[in-house]
């Protein structure tokens, strides 16, 4: 039995929960927190069905959706709801219009509430059957106010129900959806609402624990906390997913930009390799022109001057002496022109191959630079492609020039080896080495200086590798070129 004397089913007894305050009124004021509408409506239909079946009255102030769901369940239980409505024992009211009848400036007015709701309770009580008429009331107007964010109005409405219970005898159950208590700032108002009720019924799945008093007292708050944590977790997961999506988008943009940079770098490498090739071809053309045209013209001029000198010696000794001086100048120009032609592109490189061209160049460079150069050729060197032979020759040329200009080394060693599938070149000196900060720049951001940059570009064009090892005792440059890439 309830405090009002209404008989309850065994299920209802299980769901009564525990008392939270001592209401010494004529009424029992329960609050039920629910998660699922279906379970909540099933429970409510059993309570109202028990009341109506026993000849008592029922007042339901609920949303239209819940009223429709409740009517369907009552009819499924075999109750003639229409007959109960006609006799006044069942009064279903839409919570929104009913609420508007006693709200004043956003707050429930006590006098209007007593008049409107109190009148409904009295009407239902007068229609109840038997010597001891009883009324079961249900309302979720407080839930509407809470859902609208006016927790103060919801709390005041619950207080008005308690005041009404001082004057009228009825059994009241209120209901709130747990999902509306989803923030930590709801904690205080949640506890105040619980405190305004004599009994707190937790959500559906905890009803069987009603005998454990202290646990039941905490279950609604734990449920509210759990929902808050769940929503916070879901919000955090959503933010993590959004941030992950943003990071993925940023990564895609970075990869796209990296791809564009790589394409630009590849284009620059191809352009650099093309320029070096064009430069080599231009050097070859100029060297050939100097050898075939200019050198031949100087040779003819030298022969003419020699003939004039022979004739002038007998008749014009002074003129012969001048011709002799000019003949010496022409021969000097021819020698320098031949050296320039060989420096631009030694004809031996095309005619005989890399080995002979290196020997000729190393001998000449050693004489002009006073550097003792040791050329080591390991194994039999087969002829390579013209471009690769030119590239290796230019690498040796650039490295020896750097040794002469910067390292102050008295010696240099050149090792050229051909292995199956690759060719290896090592150039070593005993100079002062490369400063660590410059060496770091060589490894991280490319080679400073035109000489070393052209060395790297030439090797990269053949998919080769270059390594620079430098200490205070000297520098070693290692180059390895795959012959398969060179052939392609």
C-alpha positions as CSV (number, residue, x, y, z in Angstrom):
1,X,0.0,0.0,0.0
2,X,1.1,3.6,-0.6
3,X,0.9,6.3,2.0
4,X,-2.4,7.2,0.5
5,X,-3.6,3.6,0.9
6,X,-3.6,2.7,-2.9
7,X,-2.7,-1.0,-3.4
8,X,0.3,-1.5,-5.5
9,X,1.3,-4.5,-7.6
10,X,4.5,-6.5,-6.7
11,X,6.3,-4.7,-9.5
12,X,5.3,-1.3,-8.1
13,X,6.4,-2.3,-4.7
14,X,9.8,-3.2,-6.3
15,X,10.0,0.2,-7.9
16,X,9.1,2.3,-4.9
17,X,12.8,3.0,-4.2
18,X,13.5,4.6,-0.8
19,X,12.3,7.6,1.1
20,X,14.5,10.8,0.9
21,X,12.6,13.1,3.2
22,X,9.8,12.7,5.7
23,X,6.6,14.1,4.2
24,X,4.1,14.2,7.0
25,X,1.3,15.0,4.5
26,X,-1.7,13.1,3.2
27,X,0.2,12.3,0.0
28,X,3.2,10.3,-1.2
29,X,5.4,12.2,-3.7
30,X,7.6,10.0,-5.9
31,X,10.1,10.8,-8.6
32,X,11.1,8.3,-11.3
33,X,14.2,8.7,-13.5
34,X,14.1,6.7,-16.7
35,X,16.2,6.1,-19.8
36,X,13.8,4.3,-22.1
37,X,10.3,5.6,-22.9
38,X,9.0,2.1,-23.4
39,X,10.0,0.8,-20.0
40,X,8.8,4.0,-18.3
41,X,5.4,3.8,-20.0
42,X,5.1,0.0,-19.1
43,X,5.6,0.8,-15.5
44,X,3.2,3.8,-15.5
45,X,0.5,1.8,-17.3
46,X,0.7,-0.9,-14.6
47,X,0.3,1.6,-11.8
48,X,-2.7,3.4,-13.5
49,X,-4.2,0.1,-14.5
50,X,-4.0,-1.1,-10.9
51,X,-5.7,2.1,-9.7
52,X,-8.5,2.1,-12.3
53,X,-9.0,-1.6,-11.9
54,X,-9.6,-1.1,-8.2
55,X,-12.2,1.6,-8.6
56,X,-9.8,4.5,-7.9
57,X,-9.2,7.5,-10.1
58,X,-6.2,8.5,-12.0
59,X,-4.9,11.9,-13.2
60,X,-2.2,11.9,-15.9
61,X,-0.6,15.2,-17.0
62,X,1.9,14.2,-19.7
63,X,3.1,15.0,-23.1
64,X,0.9,14.1,-26.0
65,X,3.3,11.3,-27.1
66,X,3.3,9.8,-23.7
67,X,-0.5,10.1,-23.4
68,X,-1.0,8.2,-26.6
69,X,1.5,5.5,-25.6
70,X,-0.1,5.1,-22.2
71,X,-3.7,4.9,-23.7
72,X,-2.5,2.1,-26.0
73,X,-1.0,0.1,-23.1
74,X,-4.1,0.5,-20.9
75,X,-6.3,-0.8,-23.7
76,X,-3.9,-3.7,-24.2
77,X,-4.5,-4.5,-20.5
78,X,-8.3,-4.7,-21.2
79,X,-9.2,-1.3,-19.6
80,X,-12.0,0.8,-21.1
81,X,-10.2,4.1,-20.9
82,X,-13.0,6.0,-22.7
83,X,-15.6,4.8,-20.1
84,X,-13.2,5.9,-17.3
85,X,-12.8,9.3,-18.9
86,X,-16.6,9.7,-19.3
87,X,-17.2,8.9,-15.6
88,X,-14.3,11.2,-14.5
89,X,-12.2,8.5,-13.0
90,X,-9.5,8.9,-15.6
91,X,-8.4,12.5,-16.5
92,X,-5.6,12.6,-19.1
93,X,-4.3,16.2,-19.7
94,X,-1.7,17.5,-22.1
95,X,1.1,18.9,-19.9
96,X,1.9,21.9,-22.1
97,X,-1.6,23.6,-22.1
98,X,-2.1,22.6,-18.5
99,X,1.3,24.2,-17.5
100,X,0.3,27.5,-19.3
101,X,-2.7,27.9,-17.2
102,X,-0.8,28.7,-14.0
103,X,2.6,30.0,-15.3
104,X,3.2,33.7,-14.6
105,X,6.2,35.5,-16.0
106,X,8.1,32.2,-16.4
107,X,7.3,30.9,-12.9
108,X,4.5,28.7,-11.6
109,X,2.1,30.8,-9.6
110,X,1.1,29.1,-6.3
111,X,-2.5,30.4,-6.3
112,X,-3.2,29.5,-9.9
113,X,-1.6,26.1,-9.5
114,X,-3.7,25.3,-6.4
115,X,-6.8,26.4,-8.3
116,X,-6.1,24.5,-11.6
117,X,-4.4,21.3,-10.3
118,X,-6.2,21.2,-7.0
119,X,-9.5,21.4,-8.9
120,X,-8.5,18.4,-11.1
121,X,-7.5,16.3,-8.1
122,X,-10.9,17.1,-6.3
123,X,-12.8,16.2,-9.5
124,X,-11.0,12.9,-9.8
125,X,-11.5,12.1,-6.1
126,X,-15.2,12.7,-6.3
127,X,-15.5,10.3,-9.2
128,X,-13.6,7.5,-7.4
129,X,-15.6,4.5,-6.2
130,X,-15.9,3.1,-2.7
131,X,-16.0,4.4,0.8
132,X,-12.3,5.5,0.7
133,X,-11.8,7.3,-2.6
134,X,-8.2,7.5,-3.8
135,X,-6.4,9.3,-6.6
136,X,-3.2,8.2,-8.4
137,X,-1.6,11.3,-10.1
138,X,1.2,11.5,-12.6
139,X,2.9,14.6,-14.0
140,X,5.9,15.6,-16.1
141,X,5.3,19.3,-16.3
142,X,8.5,19.7,-14.1
143,X,10.4,17.7,-16.7
144,X,9.2,20.2,-19.4
145,X,10.5,23.2,-17.4
146,X,13.8,21.4,-16.7
147,X,14.3,20.5,-20.4
148,X,13.7,24.2,-21.3
149,X,16.6,25.1,-18.9
150,X,14.4,26.7,-16.2
151,X,15.6,24.4,-13.3
152,X,14.4,27.0,-10.7
153,X,10.8,26.9,-12.1
154,X,10.9,23.1,-12.1
155,X,12.0,23.0,-8.5
156,X,9.3,25.5,-7.5
157,X,6.7,23.4,-9.2
158,X,7.7,20.4,-7.2
159,X,7.3,22.5,-4.0
160,X,3.8,23.5,-5.1
161,X,2.9,19.8,-5.4
162,X,4.1,19.3,-1.9
163,X,2.0,22.2,-0.7
164,X,-1.0,20.8,-2.5
165,X,-0.4,17.5,-0.7
166,X,-1.1,19.4,2.6
167,X,-4.7,20.0,1.5
168,X,-5.5,17.0,-0.7
169,X,-4.9,13.3,-0.4
170,X,-3.4,11.7,-3.5
171,X,-0.5,9.5,-4.6
172,X,1.8,11.4,-7.0
173,X,4.6,10.2,-9.3
174,X,6.8,12.6,-11.3
175,X,9.1,11.6,-14.1
176,X,12.3,12.9,-15.6
177,X,14.4,11.6,-18.5
178,X,18.0,10.9,-17.4
179,X,19.4,12.2,-20.6
180,X,18.3,15.8,-19.6
181,X,20.8,15.6,-16.6
182,X,23.9,15.4,-18.8
183,X,26.2,18.1,-17.4
184,X,28.1,18.5,-14.2
185,X,26.4,21.8,-13.5
186,X,23.2,19.9,-13.2
187,X,24.4,18.1,-10.0
188,X,23.1,20.6,-7.4
189,X,19.7,21.1,-9.0
190,X,19.4,17.3,-9.5
191,X,19.9,16.7,-5.8
192,X,17.4,19.5,-4.9
193,X,14.8,17.9,-7.1
194,X,15.4,14.5,-5.4
195,X,15.1,16.2,-2.0
196,X,11.6,17.5,-2.8
197,X,10.3,13.9,-3.2
198,X,9.6,11.4,-0.6
199,X,10.8,8.5,-2.8
200,X,13.3,8.3,-5.6
201,X,13.0,5.5,-8.2
202,X,16.2,5.0,-10.2
203,X,16.3,4.1,-13.9
204,X,14.8,0.8,-15.0
205,X,17.7,-1.6,-14.7
206,X,18.4,-0.8,-11.0
207,X,14.8,-1.4,-9.8
208,X,15.6,-4.9,-8.5
209,X,18.0,-3.5,-6.0
210,X,15.3,-1.7,-3.9
211,X,16.2,-3.4,-0.7
212,X,19.7,-2.0,-0.5
213,X,18.8,1.3,1.0
214,X,22.1,3.2,0.8
215,X,22.8,2.0,-2.7
216,X,19.4,3.1,-4.0
217,X,19.9,6.5,-2.5
218,X,23.0,7.0,-4.6
219,X,21.8,5.3,-7.8
220,X,20.0,8.2,-9.4
221,X,22.9,10.5,-8.8
222,X,25.4,7.8,-10.0
223,X,23.2,7.4,-13.1
224,X,23.2,11.1,-13.7
225,X,27.0,11.2,-13.2
226,X,27.4,8.2,-15.6
227,X,25.4,9.9,-18.3
228,X,27.3,13.1,-17.8
229,X,30.6,11.2,-18.2
230,X,29.3,9.2,-21.1
231,X,28.3,12.4,-22.9
232,X,31.6,14.0,-22.0
233,X,33.4,10.9,-23.4
234,X,31.3,11.1,-26.6
235,X,32.0,14.8,-26.9
236,X,35.7,14.1,-26.4
237,X,35.7,11.3,-28.9
238,X,33.9,13.5,-31.4
239,X,36.6,16.2,-30.8
240,X,39.3,13.7,-31.2
241,X,37.7,12.4,-34.5
242,X,37.4,16.0,-35.7
243,X,41.0,16.8,-34.8
244,X,42.2,13.5,-36.4
245,X,40.3,14.4,-39.5
246,X,41.9,17.9,-39.5
247,X,45.3,16.3,-39.0
248,X,44.7,13.9,-41.8
249,X,43.7,16.8,-44.0
250,X,46.8,18.7,-42.9
251,X,49.0,15.7,-43.6
252,X,47.4,15.3,-47.0
253,X,48.2,19.0,-47.7
254,X,51.7,18.5,-46.4
255,X,52.2,15.4,-48.6
256,X,50.7,17.3,-51.6
257,X,53.1,20.2,-50.9
258,X,56.0,17.7,-50.4
259,X,55.1,16.1,-53.7
260,X,55.0,19.5,-55.4
261,X,58.4,20.3,-53.9
262,X,59.8,17.0,-54.9
263,X,58.5,17.5,-58.5
264,X,60.1,21.0,-58.5
265,X,63.4,19.5,-57.2
266,X,63.2,16.8,-59.8
267,X,62.6,19.4,-62.5
268,X,65.6,21.4,-61.1
269,X,67.8,18.3,-61.1
270,X,66.8,17.5,-64.7
271,X,67.4,21.1,-65.7
272,X,70.8,21.1,-64.0
273,X,71.7,17.8,-65.6
274,X,70.6,19.2,-69.0
275,X,72.6,22.4,-68.5
276,X,75.7,20.4,-67.6
277,X,75.3,18.2,-70.6
278,X,74.8,21.3,-72.8
279,X,77.9,22.8,-71.2
280,X,79.9,19.7,-72.0
281,X,78.7,19.7,-75.5
282,X,79.5,23.4,-75.9
283,X,83.0,22.8,-74.5
284,X,83.5,20.0,-76.9
285,X,82.4,22.2,-79.8
286,X,84.6,25.1,-78.8
287,X,87.6,22.8,-78.2
288,X,87.1,21.3,-81.7
289,X,86.8,24.7,-83.3
290,X,89.9,25.9,-81.6
291,X,91.8,22.8,-82.6
292,X,90.5,22.5,-86.1
293,X,90.2,26.2,-87.1
294,X,92.1,28.6,-84.9
295,X,95.0,26.3,-84.3
296,X,95.3,25.6,-88.0
297,X,95.3,29.3,-88.8
298,X,98.0,29.9,-86.3
299,X,100.1,27.1,-87.7
300,X,99.8,28.6,-91.2
301,X,100.7,32.0,-89.8
302,X,103.7,30.5,-88.1
303,X,104.8,28.9,-91.4
304,X,104.5,32.2,-93.3
305,X,106.4,34.1,-90.7
306,X,109.1,31.5,-90.7
307,X,109.4,31.8,-94.5
308,X,109.5,35.6,-94.4
309,X,112.2,35.4,-91.7
310,X,114.4,33.2,-93.9
311,X,114.2,35.6,-96.8
312,X,114.6,38.7,-94.7
313,X,117.7,37.4,-92.9
314,X,119.9,37.9,-96.0
315,X,118.6,41.3,-97.1
316,X,116.9,42.9,-94.1
317,X,118.5,41.7,-90.8
318,X,116.5,44.1,-88.6
319,X,113.2,43.0,-90.2
320,X,114.3,39.4,-89.7
321,X,114.8,40.0,-86.0
322,X,111.3,41.4,-85.6
323,X,109.8,38.5,-87.5
324,X,111.6,36.1,-85.2
325,X,110.0,37.8,-82.2
326,X,106.5,37.6,-83.8
327,X,107.1,34.0,-84.7
328,X,107.9,33.2,-81.0
329,X,104.6,35.0,-79.9
330,X,102.6,33.0,-82.4
331,X,104.1,29.7,-81.2
332,X,103.3,30.7,-77.6
333,X,99.7,31.5,-78.5
334,X,99.5,28.1,-80.3
335,X,100.8,26.3,-77.2
336,X,98.3,28.2,-74.9
337,X,95.5,27.7,-77.3
338,X,96.2,23.9,-77.5
339,X,96.2,23.8,-73.7
340,X,92.9,25.7,-73.5
341,X,91.4,23.4,-76.1
342,X,92.5,20.3,-74.1
343,X,91.2,21.8,-70.9
344,X,87.8,22.4,-72.4
345,X,87.6,18.9,-73.7
346,X,90.6,16.6,-74.2
347,X,90.3,14.9,-77.6
348,X,91.8,11.8,-76.0
349,X,88.5,11.3,-74.0
350,X,86.5,10.7,-77.2
351,X,89.3,9.0,-79.2
352,X,91.0,6.7,-76.7
353,X,88.9,6.7,-73.6
354,X,88.8,7.8,-69.9
355,X,92.0,6.1,-68.8
356,X,94.3,7.9,-71.3
357,X,92.5,11.2,-70.8
358,X,93.0,11.0,-67.0
359,X,96.7,10.1,-67.3
360,X,97.3,13.1,-69.7
361,X,95.3,15.5,-67.4
362,X,96.9,14.3,-64.2
363,X,100.4,14.7,-65.6
364,X,99.7,18.2,-66.9
365,X,97.9,19.3,-63.7
366,X,100.7,18.0,-61.5
367,X,103.3,20.0,-63.4
368,X,101.3,23.3,-63.3
369,X,100.2,22.9,-59.7
370,X,103.3,21.3,-58.1
371,X,101.0,18.8,-56.4
372,X,102.2,15.2,-56.4
373,X,99.3,13.2,-57.9
374,X,99.1,9.4,-57.6
375,X,96.6,7.9,-60.2
376,X,95.6,4.3,-59.4
377,X,93.6,2.4,-62.0
378,X,92.4,-0.9,-60.7
379,X,91.4,-3.6,-63.1
380,X,90.7,-3.3,-66.7
381,X,88.7,-0.2,-67.5
382,X,86.2,-0.9,-70.3
383,X,84.9,1.9,-72.4
384,X,81.8,3.6,-70.8
385,X,79.2,5.8,-72.3
386,X,80.4,9.1,-73.6
387,X,78.4,11.0,-71.0
388,X,79.5,8.9,-68.1
389,X,83.2,9.2,-69.1
390,X,82.8,12.9,-69.4
391,X,81.1,13.1,-66.0
392,X,83.9,11.1,-64.3
393,X,86.5,13.2,-66.0
394,X,84.8,16.5,-64.8
395,X,84.5,15.1,-61.2
396,X,88.3,14.5,-61.2
397,X,88.9,17.9,-62.7
398,X,86.7,19.7,-60.2
399,X,88.2,17.8,-57.2
400,X,91.8,18.5,-58.2
401,X,90.9,22.2,-58.7
402,X,89.4,22.3,-55.2
403,X,92.5,20.6,-53.7
404,X,94.8,23.1,-55.5
405,X,92.7,26.2,-54.4
406,X,91.6,25.3,-50.9
407,X,93.1,22.3,-49.2
408,X,96.9,23.3,-49.4
409,X,97.6,19.6,-49.7
410,X,101.0,18.6,-51.3
411,X,99.6,15.3,-52.5
412,X,96.5,13.8,-54.0
413,X,95.4,10.2,-54.7
414,X,92.9,9.2,-57.4
415,X,91.6,5.6,-57.3
416,X,89.4,4.5,-60.2
417,X,87.9,0.9,-60.1
418,X,85.5,-0.9,-62.3
419,X,83.4,-3.7,-60.7
420,X,80.6,-5.8,-62.0
421,X,77.6,-3.5,-62.2
422,X,79.3,-0.4,-60.9
423,X,82.3,2.0,-61.1
424,X,84.0,3.5,-58.0
425,X,86.0,6.7,-57.8
426,X,87.9,7.9,-54.7
427,X,89.9,11.2,-54.5
428,X,91.9,11.8,-51.3
429,X,94.2,14.6,-50.2
430,X,96.2,15.4,-47.1
431,X,95.1,19.0,-46.7
432,X,93.5,21.0,-43.9
433,X,90.0,19.5,-44.5
434,X,86.6,21.1,-44.7
435,X,85.3,23.1,-41.7
436,X,82.6,21.1,-39.7
437,X,79.9,23.8,-40.2
438,X,80.5,23.6,-44.0
439,X,80.5,19.8,-43.9
440,X,77.2,19.9,-42.1
441,X,75.7,22.1,-44.8
442,X,77.0,19.7,-47.4
443,X,75.0,16.8,-45.8
444,X,71.8,18.8,-44.9
445,X,71.0,21.5,-47.4
446,X,73.1,20.7,-50.5
447,X,76.6,21.6,-51.5
448,X,77.7,25.2,-51.3
449,X,80.0,26.3,-54.1
450,X,79.7,25.7,-57.8
451,X,82.4,23.0,-58.0
452,X,81.0,20.6,-55.5
453,X,77.5,21.3,-56.5
454,X,78.3,20.4,-60.1
455,X,80.0,17.2,-58.8
456,X,76.9,16.1,-57.0
457,X,74.6,17.0,-59.9
458,X,76.7,15.0,-62.3
459,X,76.6,11.9,-60.1
460,X,72.9,12.2,-59.2
461,X,72.1,12.4,-63.0
462,X,73.4,8.8,-63.2
463,X,71.7,7.7,-59.9
464,X,75.0,7.5,-58.2
465,X,76.0,8.2,-54.6
466,X,78.6,10.7,-53.3
467,X,80.1,10.7,-49.8
468,X,82.4,13.3,-48.4
469,X,84.6,12.5,-45.4
470,X,86.7,15.3,-44.1
471,X,89.0,15.7,-41.0
472,X,91.9,17.9,-40.1
473,X,94.2,15.4,-41.8
474,X,92.5,15.6,-45.2
475,X,89.4,15.0,-47.2
476,X,88.1,12.0,-49.1
477,X,85.4,12.0,-51.7
478,X,83.8,8.7,-52.7
479,X,81.7,8.2,-55.7
480,X,79.8,5.1,-56.8
481,X,77.8,4.9,-60.1
482,X,75.7,1.9,-61.1
483,X,76.5,1.0,-64.7
484,X,73.0,-0.1,-65.4
485,X,71.7,3.4,-64.7
486,X,74.6,4.9,-66.7
487,X,73.7,2.7,-69.7
488,X,70.1,3.8,-69.6
